[in-house]
Structures are given as C-alpha cells and as structure tokens.
Amino acid sequence: MNAELIAAYDAEDFSNAVTVEDVQKIIDKVNKAATGQDAVKAVNEAKNQVELLTALQDGGFERVNADLIAEYATYEATPATPAAPDYKTAADIDAVQAIIDAVNLKAAQDAVTAADTIATTALKADSIAKAQELVSALPEKEDAEKTTKKGLQDRIDVANAYAKVKGATTQASLLSALKAPVLKLQNIDDALAKYYKQVFDATEKALITSVAYNMQTDIVDAGKTAAIADYVTKIDAVT
C-alpha cells in the first residue's frame, strides 16, 4: 500500500472484498493505475527524442523500437487513430501504446513494400530480413491484428520465394524454387527443368526485380514453349 494513494484507495468499492486477496487485488489495481499515470506523465513531458525513448522504455510500454524513436516523436493522429493524438497530449497508457503500435505498423508495412515491390530493394536479403523483424514484432491479440499481421507475413513469404528463384544456380535449385507452394505456379514438369533454366539464364533472371514479375508466363510456360521448339527441331532433323 502507498500512503500517497490513500484517496484513490478510498474511492474504490471494498464492499465485496471478503478475503485479504480480494483487498490486495483492489490495491494492486490502484497502484498500477498510478504507475501508469506517472509513465504517461513522463512521456508527455519528454523534451527530446532521448527523453522520450527513456520514458517509453522505463514506463513499461510494449513493443518499443528504439530505431523508430523519431517516428514516435513526430507521430500525429489520423482519422483512423483518434485515440492517439501525439505523445505530448496522449491522456493515458492506451493512447501512448496506440501511438507505438501505429508507428510500428506503418514501419512494417513500408518495410514489406520495400521487400516485395520497390525495384531497388525488393527481393534483397537485407530488405526481407528487416521486414520480417518488424512484422514479427507486431501484436496479434485481436482478430484484426492477426489478419493484418498474416497479410504482411504472406507477402514476406512470397518475396522470399521469389528471392530463391532469382538466386537459383542449378536446374535442381531452380525447379525446387519454382515449386514453392506460395508461388502457386501450375503445370511444372520436372522433365522440363533444363528448359526452365535456359530461359531463366538467357533473359529472365535479370527481369525478376519484384513480385510483379510473372513466373508462370515467363519461366514455366516459356520453358515449355522452348522445349516444344527444341523437340520440333530434333524431329525435323531426323525427318
């Protein structure tokens, strides 16, 4: 019990508390609320990014990412996040946490886009690793959070699969990469591995710069076309 919180204790309803444990639960709830108020006050009063990071870390807030402190510091509310105005005016623990989670989600979304879409960074190991780190840290307590996180994870999985295709160096490794379930490619024939590799090495490898690349048409179907052309040539030579 904290003597400074006696007024807060007095405001609670102890009428249904019949055991020491019941009383302690009420006291703990008041203590936690007071601690939360102190944590929020420290966040509100931070004068710079260093003080803000310290307040967030010491205040027990979840998922604080030191690399994103500049984004936490400059965060402003949007129509979708009315409960999280900015760190100076956040009224309670939930509002501060909402800022952290909103910034973390935006960073994760941007990182996934860099890993699967932006040509200069897409399919690169460091881009995918960064996206994975940020997405893995996202919460998934609520159904909406689970859905959002899964959608981003699915995109990372596809980017990883594309990267494996692009990095293939043998017929076997290319064939294996093309068979990745997340790519959902159709009509892959092991007997045509030689031809998939031919079209891949000739022109297609350099064209795989993002997940917008069409592997079905430009490798699988093109490999089949190359195989047919080769067989026709061989048949003509015989006849």
N, C-alpha and C positions, 0 to 999 in steps of 0.2 A: 504494500500500500504506500502511496505517495501522499504525504500530508498536503502538498500544494494542490492536489486534485480533489480535496475533500468536497468542494462544491459540486464537482462533476459526479462523484460517488453519490452524493446526497440526491442528485437529480434522477438517479436510476431507481427502478422499482425492485426492491428486495423482498416484496411480499410473498413471492412464490419460491424463494430460496429456502430450502429446508435442510440443506447439509452445508458443511464447510466448502465442499467442492462447488456447490451452486453459487455461493457467495464469491468464491475465488474467480469463477468464470466471469462474473459481472465486473469485478475489479480488473481482471485482465483485459476485458473489452474496453474499459475506460482508459486504462494505461496505454493500450495500443492506439486508441484514437488520439490521445495526447501526443504520443510519439509521432504519429502521422502528421499531426498539425505542426510539430516542430520541424519535421522533414520538409513539409511543403513550404514553411516559412523560410527555411534556408535556401530552397530553390528559388522562391520569389525574390529574395534579396541578393542573389548572386550578381556580382558586378561585372564579371567577365566569364569567359569560357572555362578557365581553370577552376574558378569558384563554383560554377555550375556543375562541372563534372564531379567535383568533390561532393557537392550537395546531393547529387543523384546517386553516387556510389555509396556514400555514408548513410543516405536516407533509406537504404534497403529496397530501392526500386528494382524491378525485374528487367532483364534484357538490356541493360545499359551498355552501349557500344562506344567506347572511347573514341573510335575513329569517326564517329558521327556527331561529335560534340558541337561542331559548327552548325550542323543542321538542326540539332535540338535548340541551339541558341537563337536561330533565326526563324524557327517554325512559327507560322501564323495559321489561324483557323481557316477552314474552308466550310462551305455549306454542309459538307459531309461529316465534318468533325466539330460541331458547335460546342461540344463539352471540353474541347481542348484549345482555348484561345491562344495562349502563348505561355511560356514558363513564368513570366513575371506576374501574370494575372490568374494562373491556374489556382482554383479555390480549394482543391482537396487532392488526396492521393490519387484518386481515379483519374482526375484531369491531367495530372503530371504523367501518370502511366500511359494515358491515351496519347500524349504527345510523343513519348518514347516509341510506342508501338506504331504510330502513324509514320514517323520518320524512318523507323526500321523497315516497314513495309515498302515505302517508296524506294529506299535504297536497294532492297531486294528485287523489286520489280525492274528498276533501272539496270541492275547487275545481270539479271536474266536476259533482258533485251540486248545488253552488250554481248552476252554469251551466245545468243542464238540468232541475232538479227543484224546487228551492225557489222558491216563487212570488215572493217579494220580490226575488230576484236573478236568476232564470232568464231566459235569452234576452237579457240585457243585454250590451252590447258589452264593458264592463269586466270582467264576470264571465267571459265567454267568453275574453277575452284572457288573463286571469290563469290560467285552466285550461289554455289552450294553452301558456303559458310553462312551467308546472310539468310538464305531460305531456311536452313536447318534451325536457326535461332528464333524463327517466328513462332508465336504462340498457336496452340491448336486446342484450346479449351472449349470454344464454341463451334457449332456446326459451320458457321460462316467462315471462321478462321481456318477450320480444317479444309474446307472447299478451296479457299484461296491458296493455302499452302500447297495442297495437292496439285492445283493447276500449275503453279510455278515449278514444283518438283517435276511434273511431267515434261515441262519444257526443257528443263535441265537434262533429263534422261534422253530426250530426243537429240539435244545438242551433243551430248556425249556419244551417242550412236553415230551421228554424222561425223564427229571428230575421228572415230575409229575407222570409218570408211575412208575418210580423207588420208589417214595415216597408214593405210594398208600398204604393205610392200611385197606381198606374195599373192598368188592366186588363192591359196587357202585362207589367208588372213582377210582378203577382200570378200571372199564368199561367206566367211563366218560373220563379218561385219554387216554385210547386206541382209543376213538372216535375223538380225536383231528384231525381236517382236515389236518394239516401239516404232520401228520404221514402217511396219505393215506393208512391206513390199510383196507383190504377187508373182507367181509363176517363176520362181527362182529355180534353175536347173543346175545341179552340181556338174553335169556334163558340159555345161557352157562356161565354166569358170575361166577357161582360157580366153574366151571372147569378152567376158566382162572385164577382165584385166587388160585386154588390148584396147578397148575403147576408153577405159579409165586412164591408162598411161598416155594414150595418144592426145586426148584433149580434155577429158572430163575432170581429172584431179584438180587442175588449176581453176576450174569453174566452181568448185564446191567452196563457196565463201560464206554461206549461211544456210539455215534450214529451209530457205525458199527454193533451194536447188531441187530439181525433180529427179530423184534417183530412179524412179520406176521407168520413166521415159528415156532418160539419157544414159543409163547404165544397163539396167536389166533388159528393157525392150531393145535398146540399141545393140546390146551384146547378142541377143537372139537374131537380130537382123544381120549382124556381121557373120554369125555362124551359118545362116542360110546362104548368104552370098558366097562364103568360103566353100560350102558343100556344092553349090551350083557350079562354081569354078572347077572344082575337082571332078565333078561328073562330066562337065564339058570337055575337060582334058582327056578323060577316058574315052568318050564317045568320038 
